[in-house]
């Protein structure tokens, strides 16, 4: 017989994190809510890192958004590099053309 994993709502996780931030220890909150302390520590780190977007969806939403933002930054950088290289190519071709006339 297999045990089902418990699933916790975003509100519940935020409530647990707020209990820790109000001064309770992780061990105390873990005992009161019958949750492993490591799980609570993970929730706390995620909340510190992602703020209000933490615990959205199945835990992947903010990670996907962060990945999209990272890819958009890379795309922007690549676009700038391409524009620079195009200008450099035009300049190089003009220099080559001018040096051939002399």
C-alpha positions, -999 to +999 in steps of 0.1 A: +000+000+000+015+033-010+010+066+009-004+096-010+017+127-008+000+155+010-006+187-010-007+221+007-024+252-006-005+284-012-024+300+016-014+273+040+023+276+031+022+313+035+005+309+069+033+285+080+060+309+067+043+338+086+043+318+118+081+314+115+086+351+107+065+360+137+091+343+159+082+307+163+109+282+157+108+258+127+107+228+150+077+242+169+057+250+138+066+216+123+053+198+154+021+218+156+013+212+119+029+177+115+051+188+087+088+179+084+111+208+093+131+204+061+098+211+041+091+242+061+127+254+056+123+249+018+090+269+019+107+297+038+136+299+013+112+299-017+092+327-001+123+347+006+135+342-030+102+347-049+080+367-026+043+367-035+049+346-066+061+317-045+040+286-043+021+294-075+006+266-095+024+232-090+056+249-079+069+255-114+052+287-125+077+312-110+106+290-122+092+291-157+087+328-156+123+332-144+135+310-172+115+331-197+130+363-183+165+348-186+159+338-222+146+373-230+178+388-216+199+365-237+179+373-268+183+410-262+220+406-257+223+386-290+202+412-308+226+440-297+257+419-307+242+412-341+235+449-347+271+457-337+285+430-360+264+443-389+277+478-384+313+465-382+308+445-414+295+476-433+325+496-420+349+469-429+335+466-464+337+504-469+374+503-458+381+475-482+364+492-510+382+525-503+416+508-501+410+491-535+405+525-552+440+539-543 
